[in-house]
Amino acid sequence: MADDLAARLNAATARLIGRAVMPDERIGVAVSGGPDSMALLGASAASWPGQVLAATVDHGLREAARAEAEMVAGWCAAHGVPHVILTARIGSDGNLQAAARAARYALLERWQADHGIAWLMTAHQADDQIETMLLRLNRGAGVGGLAGVRARRGTLLRPLLGERRAALRAWCVDHDLPFVDDPSNADARFDRVRMRGALAGAPWIDPAGLARSAGALAQAHAALDWATDGLAADFLVLDEGRARLTRTDLPPEFLRRLLLRMIDHVHSGAEKPRGPSLDQALVQLFHGSTVSLADCVLTGGPVWTVRRAPPRKAR
């Protein structure tokens, strides 16, 4: 009889890709060495024997990280799973977690391409989804943000979003899979860790219901993007160094999305404005004012215009 987690993983993956995994398709698993990713690795190896490859990213941020990666390598070697350790180097400036995440996915995508991997899996689970949605709710996120962690982005799959963290840990213990606990997961300086402590063991949370809500919000986000594409084709004029919106009597959600496209056109490297700053800009534009946002100059009135802000003069 197939193991329960392996069977659920197989079924969840088939739902995400619309069919069963083919025998000639390679499955890549990102494995940190924590209980979630080790459970994904073990269940994947059971579900698709001979098709699974694993990768562990060492960000170089903790001395113990290399030993943890080598622990994963040892398990893989003992179970016939090809494994590689990918090394990242993260600068000390800015948002460390965001920089580490960006570096991690860049390395994994390159590894996926180099090894002909059809599907890349990460071990995000239901508790990650719950924490993400509540953190974003606290920050005033819109439809896209409240859709949480996407179950699929192209060939990137997160098939464990219906599984709870405690259950995955127990599965590892029951199946004698080694795992390590990242000390940063207990560092109360991080918002997510504090949220995790508040939600630990909450029996009222229904991960299946949450997954349905996240899925519905993701579909709504995609539908809004689709509608925005049509509005952009009709009313957005993109010239060299300038973007113009010729119709501005649209619902605010569409205006936000169109304005972000305009900013991206004239300054693709600008940090994406969010929340209150974007809403305040909309109010000013409705009144025909000129406002600075994301290193751009936005001018309101019957037609909205976005240009790159001139370089600041050196003092």
Secondary structure, DSSP 4 states (H G I P E B T S, - for coil): ---HHHHHHHHHHHHHHTSPPPTT--EEEE--SSHHHHHHHHHHHHHSTTTEEEEEEE-SSSTTHHHHHHHHHHHHHHTT--EEEEE----SSS-HHHHHHHHHHHHHHHHHHHTT-SEEE----HHHHHHHHHHHHHTT--HHHHT-S-SEETTEE-TTTTS-HHHHHHHHHHTT------GGGG-TTSHHHHHHHHHTT-TT--HHHHHHHHHHHHHHHHHHHHHHHHHHHHHEEEETTEEEES---S-HHHHHHHHHHHHHHH-TTSPPP-HHHHHHHHHHHHTT-EEEETTEEEE-SSSEEEEEPPPPPP-
